[in-house]
Structure formats: structure tokens, C-alpha cells
């Protein structure tokens, strides 16, 4: 699911925003085998399920008829029920600046 909006303020300034939620269910179970002091143990298998939220904010300014400058911020947050053997929880943040030329 995703929701987005865009608004133009004045004649040269434009803002946009988007946000969404994504659910993922994986087909295979994750099994963890632990070895300590010569003893092996296997933990109960886990069926991995993730929830991912994302959001984006952006602005652009039409400097000249052929040149626009933009700035954008993206955020992604992933939360998983499976944390072993790898931690599947993460957050990513990205800031982007760009110049667009049109002819």
C-alpha cells in the first residue's frame, strides 16, 4: 500500500511526499544450529515475516526554463520476526540532491 501527494507552490517550487507499508512472508523456515563446548543444539524453525515502512519527502525548484534543482529524503524501516542467525531489522536513510536539465 502506498499513498503519495504532490503540490506546486508559486510557479517554480514543487513539493512531493509518499509513504507506504509492505508486508512480506517467506516460504522457507529459518533454522539455527548452535554449537557450544562440543554440544549441538537446534532451535525451533521460524517462518520469516517482515514489515517494511517507507517514506519520501522531496522538493524541486525550477531555476531556469531548462534547469531544475531538487532535494529528496528517503527512509526505509524493516522489522522482522526472525533475528537469528542474521538480524533482518534495519533502517536506511538517504539524502539526494540533483540538477535536472531539459532541452
Secondary structure by P-SEA (a helix, b strand, c coil): cbbbbbbbccccbbbbbbbbbbbbbbcbbbbbbbbcccbbbbccccbbbbbbbbbbbbccccccccbbbbbbbbbbbbbbcccccccccbbbbbbbbbccccc
